[in-house]
Amino acid sequence: MKRFLLLTAAAASLSLNVLANESHTIKQSFAAHNNQQLEIDFPVGRLDMTSYDGDKIEVSIRLEVQQNNSWFNSNVNLDEITLDHHTKSDTLSLKITEKDLKQYWQVKVPSSMQLDIEVGVGNVKISELANSADIEVGVGKVSIDTNEADFKSISLESGVGTTSVKGLKNTATQHKKITRSETHYTGQGSHNIEVEVGVGNIQVRH
């Protein structure tokens, strides 16, 4: 009996390890149009985005099963998960809403596109930003490197964390109250950045 229990426990442990290491990658590209906005929405993971002078949105997403505290993980078949994408008016929306996954997004986006990003838990890193961006993160860090030295306005708000704007043409104003931090910037540029994080740090720099 003891031997049977030990074998069962070992098999369960091995099964969990296999599930934890399981992954699947989705790759897709989309044509971009002038004055179009890109929306990205996912519950848990990381987004690495780069703006470039091009006319295609290139997306690569690695999916991993997220372990829970029980012996048996959720029955997630990664091969069956697809990227939900649709276009409405001037907005292209990309999302994967399954909650039992960690999602690692790598995106190349034309610099002509405005951005609207929403992440539940995770980090967002954007390089060479040259347009407007509206970003909301529940728990995580947002880091933005801009390709422009001036913006029309920048508003950064963190419920628990730090906020900062560095290297731009004008000086930003900062307000702190207990755990809350806000940073605001006004300039002569053409674009706006708005970032709100529940718990985590926000940094914008040129």
Phi, psi and omega in degrees: 000315179299320181296321179297316180296320179296318180294321179296316179297318179296318179295319179296318179297317179296319179299317179295321179295320179296316179298321183295329183269353183291138179211162180209141182243132176251131177232128178212157175227151183224145176284138179258149179238160182299141177059028179268149177251142178252125175252132175231133185216123173206156187284310188222133176152215184213144176237122171245117185234142177230131174272144180210165178275089180206185183233018178229146173261117182251124187235131172229124184233119174264126181254138176226141177292134180265121181290146171244189187273355181270167178295323187250121181282168178295149182278082181255120175262101186298328182294339182269352182277133181236161177278119177281118181223137175205156180245128177227122183058242182252025184236128171260122183251130178235129180202151167227115191260357178303134187267347183268023184234153162256132185240128180244104185263134168237121188227132169253125186231138176302141182295346180281352185266137170281153186241140174224108189237135178224122181229134179288298179226121179154179182252148178234125177233125181237130179247144175061037181295130181224029181208187180279149180215137175235116189231133175231128178227133178288300178226121180155187184242142176239125179231124182234124171256123186263152175266354180244147182268357182211146177227158177294315177202151174223130178229119181239130180223127176233128179292319176222103182155193181242155176226145180202149174233125185227144169082005180272174188297317181254172179266134180274156175256143184233140179229133178232139177215106183056251181266346185277143178224138177226140175227132182230143183223140175229133181214199182251013181287183185257347189238164182236147173234128176227121182229132177229125180233135177289304177227116180147171184261153179229132177222132173238129180212154176245000000 
